Amino acid sequence: MSRDPAEDGRTRRANDRRENRRAEILRAALEVFGRQGYHATSVADILDAAGIARGTFYLYFDGKSPIFLELLDSLLAELRASIVGVETDSASPPIEFQLVSTVRNILDTVVKNRLLARIIVREAVGLDSEAEQRLRAFYAALLRYIELSLVEGRRLGVIRKIDVEVAAMCVLGTIKQFVEQVVVAGEDATFDVDRMALAVLDFNLRGLLAVPSD
């Protein structure tokens, strides 16, 4: 039995309207969360920002927690996409270049999502328990990526013999500090992400002391 093209068109338009409304609610919630914080935001605040009725809201979300989790999942997915494994074959770029590229992508993602970063930094303790669990899992995965990169660098002779577990924590700490600076600086601040990514890697790979030349 063939489908009615007109009916298919109406279905697509209805789906598009639902998706657009859902996206509008998410955008409104992000703005309110960023301005007031997660805990101080109520569903009523989101309703006011989105300009919708309570019944409409509950067609899409069960409360503020599912909205925040979806926003968080979207950010974490984008961050995970920026973390790629280090390639060591002869045709691959130098490891340092690969690491700089990964750090740059992470920092750039944070800058582009600074409203959500603000919530995570300011209210990291006491967030929704499921959100806390997802954040911990992400940081653990990022820490493991850094450790493995350092181990591979040692194997190839480009990283000196170090305690890779502690060193990885230090690298992650500099990235977290960058996130905090993005939050403190405010929405209108600009960041030279390329320069900062190079500085993060330069500091973590070479330290502070000048090495005397021969």
Order of alpha helices (4+ residues) and beta strands (2+ residues): alpha-alpha-alpha-alpha-alpha-alpha-alpha-alpha-alpha
